[in-house]
């Protein structure tokens, strides 16, 4: 028995020696890992400023209430019920709180209510004995002072979802982490978010905090300065009103996007808290699609806007010149199929400038046919169609620039003459975004420079490369666009502007969204206002100003607006007038400051 005891004692002491001496470093490290915990600190989000340093997104100090389940003394539901008597908690919020409590450890904080008013905070503090586990903390609320006017350009932030947190378990410890969802907020998330801080804390065996050992402050996110002008955002938004449409204004000297508006819009401040079912339904099921950024994601047949591209393709390939005249009798037959001009009686003989001025379809049917699809596609690609522009926003669409190879791959059918004719007036398979139309106008009015749109200002100045288009051909097309707005008979003559001698040029467009039957033509077409909203043509206008020394390029799109001249052009004229007036005011202010 004595020998057995000695043997057992030897084994015990041997094991203790092995653990405490031989493996000491290993188990010391494991012990420290269990003893020391890390809590993350969310950094203040960077500001988003317009070109005049006016905030488009900033942080407002506020208060929020949180709950720690284990501190409720087993009366979690009772605590939440008492809290609900003081501060309104919706059924959706109540379910969200219970869900988060189940997902987290009992000693972790769970957000109950954000952005408490002073009266709400005072009421909670007064009744705190009846609210075990509830406490009030400092917080930051993201604020968008422009609201609906800049929502699609700036975007919004919202709480992280389960999907967001799937691979970021540590962030679950922060009850109010919000990330960018659309617009600049999402595109520049890494720069706006900053660097997460941390607190190294001592915890006991069950994970409870004992004391703070070390703290590293969070680094605020970077402040971003945009080319956007908040004044012009308001101008564009008010001009479009409740139309389903968009407007994009580009400074062709820098490529900076001065205005990017999509309507109808939404209030990004709503997303600071989870949306209720009714609000989300109103936004997501609205037929005018307020959540969609139509400026970069709306894809439409560009209609007569594309005649600018066809004209340059024909000029560059020697198909026409400034003296070429084509007869318009109202119809042009290709085989047995008639192609109609919008003017039933025809325009008579026209040169290029006159064809642009009056937007004659027959002229462009003919030159498209003579030029051929390959040369038109090549010019369209150089001017920005068929691919994303690369603007610093998430969700941009590429549109569609059809070709022989595309049709063969898509439909297993050869390209036909009728396809080229339809492309000649911007119809058929062709699709483009309003941003692409604005970029095209910027490249044409900048004397053929490859303007690349961007929102964020940079210290690096980049020189736009040349598109190698003849200056004489560009000048001839611009002469036609001036006539559209400033000469009698032009399709936008009624929307001409004159701001101290500065005028606007441009092109109107109306695109059919349904096929017009021969019977409808024979019986007489209905006026656009007589049709249902969904059956009306889309309306577009692209323009530039001033005509003598172009600085701004503009595109306006109105879904189911009826007519480019009647709907989109007046909106564009109103916007461009304000742009030139504000520019003049800014120049006078700068003189006074000097």
N, C-alpha and C positions, 0 to 999 in steps of 0.2 A: 504493500500500500504506500509506504514511504517513497519507494522507487517510482511508483505511478504518479504520485504528487509532484515529485521533482521533475519528471518528464513533462507533465502538463504545464508546470510553472515555466519550464524552459521554453516550451512552445509559445506560451503567452508572452513572455518577455522578449522572445525572439521576434515575434510578430510586431510588438510595440516598437522594438528597435528598428525594424524594417520600415514601418510607417513613419516614425518620427525622425529618423536619421537618414536612412537611405533614400526614401521617397519624400523627404520633407519639402523640397522645392515644388514638386508637383502638387501636393495637397495644399500647400500655402496658396498657390495660384488659384486652385479651385475654390478655396475658402473665400479668398478676396472677391472672386467672381460672384459668389453667392451673397457676400456682405455688401458690395458696392453696386448701386444701381445708377441708371442714367435717365434723367427726364429731359425732354426736348422743349425748347422755347421757340415758339413761332416768331419770325422776324416781322417787323412792320413792312408792309408791301410798298414798293416804290411808287412814286407819283407818275401820272401821265399828264403831260402839259401840251397845250396847243402852241402854235408858232409865236404867240405873244405871251407865252408863259402863264396862260390862264388854265387852271386845273380842269382837266376832263375826267380825272379819277383821283381821289385822295382818301385819306383815312380820318375818320372822326372818332374821337375818344368817347367811349360809352361804357355801360355796365351790363353784365349778364349774370344770370343766376345759374348755379350749378348744384348738383346733388351728389352726395357720396352715399351709396346704398347702405353700407355697413353702419353709417352714423345715424340711420333712421330708427335704430333700436328695434328692427323687425317690423316697423310700421311704414313701409315704403309707400304703399297705396294710400294710406291715410294721410301721409305727408303731402303727396301729390294732390289729393283731393282738397286739403286745406289751402295749398298753394293756388289751386284753380279758383278758389273763392275770392282771392285777392287780385290775381292776374289771369286774364283770359288765356286758357290753354285749349286749343282745338283738339278734336278727336285724333286727327292725323299726328299732331305733335305728341299727344299722350302715348300713342302707339310707338312712335319713334323713340321716345324716352325709355320706355320699357324694353324695347328691342336692344338699344345700346347698353342698357344696364346688364342684360343677359349676356351680351358679347364681351363685356369687360369684367375685370376683377372688382370685387366689392369695394375696395378702397380707392378705385379710380373715379375721377370726376366725370360726370355726364352733364352736358349742356341741357338746361331746362328752357330758359327763355332769354332771347337776345334783345339788345337795345331797349333796356328798361327806361321808362320815363322817371322823372324825379318823384312823382306821386307814387308810382308803382314801387320804386325802391324804398321809399319811406314807409309804405304800407307793409312791405316784407320785413323791414328792420323792426317795426313796431310789434309784429306778430312772430318774431323769430323763435320764441319759446315753443310755439305750436308747430314749428317747421324744422324738426330735427333732421340734420343732414343737408339742409339748404344753406348756401352761402352766396355772397355777391362778390364778383371779381371785376377788375378792370378789363376792358376789351377794346378792340378797334373795329369799326364798321366801315366798309368800303362805300364811298359816296360818289355818285355820278351826277354832277350838277346840271349837265346838259340833258339828262334823262333820255327821252325817246329820240331826240334830235341826233345823237351820236351813238346810239346803242349798237348798231351793226358794225361801225368802225372800231369802237373801243371794246365792245364785248362786255362781259360781266364775270364775277367770281361766284362760286357756290361751294357748299360743303362737299368734302370728298365722299364718294360713294364706296360701297363695299368693293366694287371692282377696282377703284383707285387704290384702295388700301390693301389689296390682295398681296402685293409684293412689297408693301411698306408698313409692316406691322408696328414699327416704332411710332409712326405718326398717329396710331390709334390712341396714344397716351395724351395727345393734345386735343381738347374738346372743341376747338373752333378753327381748325385748319380749312382754309378756302383756297381753291385754285382757279386759274383762268379757264373759261369755257369757250369763248369765241373771241373774234376780233384781236386787237392788240394784246389784250389780257392773256389770251391763250398762246399767241405766236411768240411773245416775249416772256413767257412764264418764268424761264430760268433766270432772266435778268431782273424781273420785277419781284420775284419771291425773296431774293437775298439769301443769306446763310442762316440756317437754323442754329440757335444757341443751345446750351445744355447746362444742366445742373447735376453734378456728381454728388450722390447722396448715399448715406449709410442706411441700410435697410436690415430688418431683422429676418428671422428664418421664414416668416410668412409673407415677406415682401413689403412690410410696413416701413415708412420713412422714419428714421430716427433723428438724423441731423444732416446738414449740408456740408459737404467736404470741399467742393470746388464749384465755381460758376464761370461759364463762358457766355458773355452776352451775345445775343443774336445780332447779326449784321443786317441793317435795313436794305431792302431791295433798291435797285438803281432807278433814279428818276429818268423818264424818257420824254424827250421833246419831239413833237411831231410837226409835220408840215401842215396838218389840218388847222383851219381857222374856225374857232367856235362861232364866230359871227356868221361865217358863210354856211356853216352847218345849219344854223337857224334859218338863214335865207332859203337854202335848198329845201329844208323840211317844210317851211311855211308855203313855199311855192307849189310843192307837190300836194300839200294838204292831205286829204284822205284817199288820194289815188293809190292804186297798187303800182308802184313804179320806183325809179331810182334816178339819181343824178351824180355824175362824177366830174370834177373839175381838176385839171392837171396844169401845173406851172411848167410850160415847155422848156424853160431855161434850166430847171433843176430836175425835172421829172417828179417833183413833189406833188402829192395829191392834196390839194387844198380843201376839197370837199368830197365826201363820200356819204351819200344819204340813201336809205332804202325805206319805202313806206308801203303800207302802214307799219308802224314800229311798235316797240314795247318799252316799258320802263325797266332798265337793268337793275335798278335798286330793289325791285321785287325779289330778285334771286338771292338776296342776302339771307333770306330765310326760306325754308322749303315752301314751294307754292301749294296752295290748296287746290283740290281737284277741279273746282269750277274755273278758277283763273287759268290753270293749265289747259283745260278743255277749250276755253275761249281763244287761247293763243294758238294751240296746235291744230284746231279744226276749222279755223277761220279760212274761208276760200281765198282771201287775199294774202295769205301766208305772211303774217307779221314777223315770224321768227326767221324767215329766210332773208339772207343778204342778197337781194336781187342784183345789186351792182356787180358782184363777182360770181354769183351762182345762177342768176337768171339767164337762160339760154333761149335765144329767139332768132328767127329769121331776120337778118338786118334790113331786108328790103332795099329801098333806094339809097340808103347809106352806102351800100356796097357798090353803087355806080361809080363812086370815087375810085375804087380799086380797079374796076373794069376799064375806066377811062385811062388810068395810068398804064395799065397793062397794054392797052391798044396803042397808046402813044409811044411807049418804050419799045414796042416791037414793030413800029412803022406801019401799023394798020391804018391809022388816021393821023391827021395833023390839024393845025388850027383852022385850015380852010375847008376841010372835009365837011360836006353837007349830005344829010340823009333825009329822004322823004318819009314823013309819017302820015299815013292815011287812016290811022285808027286800028288797022289790023295788019299782021304780017303772017303769011302762010308758009309753013315748012311742010311740004307734002300736002296732005289734006287737013293738017291741023292748024287752026288759026291761033295766033298769039295776039292778045288785045292790048292796046294802050289804055291807060286810065281815062284819057280823053277820047270819047267815042268817035268824034268827028275828025280826030287827028290834029297834029300841030303844023302840018306842012313841012317844007324843007328847013332843017336846023343844022347848025354847026355844034361843036362840043359845048361851048359856053352857053348857048341857048338851050341845048338839051338838058344840061344841068339845071339851068334857071327854071325851066318848065317841068323838069323831071319826066321827060319823054321816055316811055318804055320802049317804043319801037326802035329808037336810036340805039339803045343799049342792048336790045335783043340782037340787032344786026351786028354791032361791033363785037359782042361776045361770041357770036357765031363765027365771025371772021378771025378773031384772035385765037380761039380755041381754049379748052379747059386747062390744058397744061400750063400755058403762059399766065392765065388768070390766077391759078392756084399758086404759082411761083410768086407773083406780085402780092397776093393776099398774105402769104406766109411772111414776106418781108415786112409787111405793114402790121403784123401782130395777130392775124387770125389763125385758128387751128391749134393753138397751144396756150398754156397759161402764161400770163405776163410776168409772173414771178413777184407780184406784190407781196408785201410782208403781212399777209392775212391767211388764216386757215380756211379751207373750203372753196378755194377758187376753182371754177370749172374751165375746161379747155375749149368748150364750144365744139364745132365740127366743121372742118374744111374738107369736103368730099373730093375724091379724085377717081381716076379710072380704076386704080388698084383697090381703093376702098370699096367701090361699088361691086367689083367682082368678088371681093372677099366677103362682103356683107350679104349680097343678094344673089351671087352667082350669075350676074347679068352684066353685059357690056354697057359702057357709057354711051349715051345716045345724044343726038343733036338737041333734042328737047331739054335734056338735063343741062346742057351748056346755056341754052336760051334762058331757062329759069334762073340759073346762077347769075346771068347778066343783069337781073334786076333784084338780086339778093334773096331769091326764094328757093324752093326746092329743098334739097337736103341740108343746105348751109345753115349753121347756127353760130351765134356769137353772143358774148356777154356785153352789157353796157360799158364795162371797163375796157374791153378789147376795142370797142368803137371809139372810146375816148383816146386810147393809145394810138389808134390809126389816125385820128384827127390831129393828134399832137405830132406825129411823125411827118404828116403831110405839111402841116403849117409851120414846122420848124425847118423847112427846106431840106427834108429828107434825112433827119438825124434819127438814130435808133433810140428814141426816148423809152426809158424803163421806169415804170411807176413805182413809187415807194412812199411809205408813210413816215418812217423814222428819219429824223435829220441826222446827218453824220458829219464828222469833221473832215472826212475824206471827200475831196471834190473829184468826180469822175467826168471825163469828157465823152460825150455820146459819139459813137462811131457813125460813119456815113453809110447810108443804105444804097448809095451809088445810083440815085435816080436823077435824071436830067433836071437841072434847075428851071429850064424853060418849060418843061412839061408840068412840073409842080406849079409854076406860076400861072400856067394856062388853066389848070384845074381850080386853083384858088380864085382866079378871075370869075369862073363860073359860080363858085360858092358865094362870092360877093354879090353876084347878080341875083342869086336865090333870095337874098334878104333885102337888098337895097335897090333893085330895079323893078319897075312896074311889071306885073305878070309873074314875078318870082313866087314860088310856092310859100315863101315865108315873108313876103313883102310887108304884110300887116304887122309883123313883129319887129320891124327894124328899130334900132336904137341909135341914139346920138348923145354921147357923154363927152361934151367939149371936143367934138370932132372925131371922137373914137367910135368906130362902128364895128358891127359883128357880121361875119360871113358864116355860111353853114349849109346843111342839107337836111331836108325833111324826108320822112319815110313812113309809109303805112304798110303793114304786112298782114296778109290774109291768114286767118287761122283755120279756115275751112274752105273747101273747094266750092266755087260758084258754078252752078249748072247752067247749061245752055238755055234751059227753060226760064231760069231766073233772069238771065240777061235779056231774053226776048220780052219778058213781062215787065222789065224795068227793075233795077236793083233798089232795095230799100235803103233809106238813109241810115247812117250808123246809129243815130239816136233812136231809131225805130226798132233796132235789134235788141235782144237780150244782152246784158253786159258780157256774158261769156262768149257770145257770138261776134262781138265787135272786133275790128282790126286792132292790132297793137300799133302804138304811135311812137315814133322816134325823131330825135333831132340831134345832129352833131354840129358843133360850131366852134369858131375861134374868134379871138379879138385881142387887140385891135387889128383891123384888116391891114393897116399900113405897116405895122411892126408887131406880128403876133406874139403874144405872151401866154395866153390861156387857151386851153382846149377843153371843150365841154361835150358831154353826152347826156341826153335825157331820154328815159324810156318810160312809157306809160302803158301798162298792160290793159288791153281792151279799151284804149283811149279813143279809138275811132279814126283819127287822122293825125298824121304828123304835123301838118300845117295848122290844123285847128286846135290841137291839144298840146303836143309836145313843144312846138316852136314858141308859143306864148310863154310857157313856163321857162324855157331856155332864155328868152329875151329878158324876162324879169330877173332871172338869176344873174345873167351877164351884166345887166345894167347896174345891179347892186355891187357886183365884183369891181367894176371900173370906178364906181363912185367911192367905194371904201378905199380903193388903192389911192385915189386922189386925196381923200381925207388924211390917209396915213402919210403921204408925201408932204402935205401942208403942215401936219403936226411935227414931223421931223425937222422941217425948216424952222418952225417956231422954237423948237427945243435948242437948235443951234444958235 
